[in-house]
Amino acid sequence: MNHSYIAPFVKWAGGKRQLLPKIKERMPEHYQAYYEPFVGGGAVTFEFLPAHALINDINRALINAYRQIRHAPGEFLEIINRFDSQMWEDGKAYYYFLREFYNHKLEQAEYDTELAALFVFLNKHCFNGLYRVNGRGFFNVPYNNSRRASVDEKVIMNVSEYLRGVTIREGDFETACADAEKGDFIFFDSPYAPLNPTSFESYTKEGFDIESHKRLAKLYDALTERGCYCMLTNHNTDLIRELYGDKGYKIDVIDVKRMINSDASKRVGEEVIICNYF
């Protein structure tokens, strides 16, 4: 497979593209199976193309896109290319028309190839690739004024080929790691801990709250006891330090740019890469 033609097919808030060199430096030299319980856009998975991989996310629409691209790449491309070619002169009106259609399909639980194509189209034409839902679970991100093609067909076909050898699950991160064994590598790119402890934006309608972060830390400890290699990335916050500090884990602080912020002056910050091995 030509690595130059395999890449994430969606843009995802908190994606790890800019951290890939730092992650690569810290990956275990040898491991058995690979687990990514919060796959998001899959920047790490698609960069390293691990064998014996399991990817998971709680976002059902996202996982539907992975599954549809794996099983029906030709149909997916036919539909999304039609969406691109039929874009009206008023791109904004067209975007909101398709967003309403997408939310209707969500409401009807129509998790099919058409929904996958809508999901990717909206991702490429919404503000900063942000996936945000309201209290009813409906996608509500505004238009970004882009009229660019939604996908690269070669990327989709190569992603499809790779995913045929990958286990794809939808659900809770703890369940996704249930079968992890000694010598397996688990990469945790969990939803960010809030920089402001009094606020948190919903990624799915279920959200990922402080108790979820505490539960994740307990899982990290349990997998360490099991003999798994674990790496976790997140904001460098007091909460993360409290959950993972003083346990003997290696915690590296990395300077990052946060492109999701509309205020360019706030697009800087620190993240941590936490490993249970050296």
Disulfide bonds with the S-S distance in Angstrom:
none
